[in-house]
C-alpha cells in the first residue's frame, strides 16, 4: 500500500482547502485512514480518522466543526475538507493507514498507523 497526499497550498484565514489521500497497491476499503499534521519541533497531531468497519469518524478537538473527512471508494481516495482555516492550521498534512485494519486506532495513537505518505504543506496567512 502506498499513499500520496495532494491539495495543499497557501490560503488566507477563513479560506478552504480540500486534501486528497490517494492509495495504490491495495484497496483502501480494507483500512481506516487517518489525517495528521505536523509543524517543526512538535509531534504529529491527529486531525481525523475514517473507519471502514462501521463508518465511524473521529476529529481532533482543534478541528471539530471545521474539517470533514470523507472517502471515494471508486477513486481509492480519502479526502479532508478544511474550512475556516486559521494560521494555527499551518502544517504539513499527512495521511496514514491504520495498522489495525478497518478500525481507527484509539486517540490517534501514532503507532497505530503506517504507510505514511510524503505529506502536503498547508499554509494559512494573511
Secondary structure, 3 states (H helix, E strand, C coil): CEEEEECCEEECCCCCEEEEEEEECCCHHHCCEEEEEECCCCCCEEEEEECCCCCCEEECCCCCCCEEEEEEHHHCEEEEEECCCCHHHCEEEEEEEECCCCCCCHHHCHHHEECCCCCEEEEECC
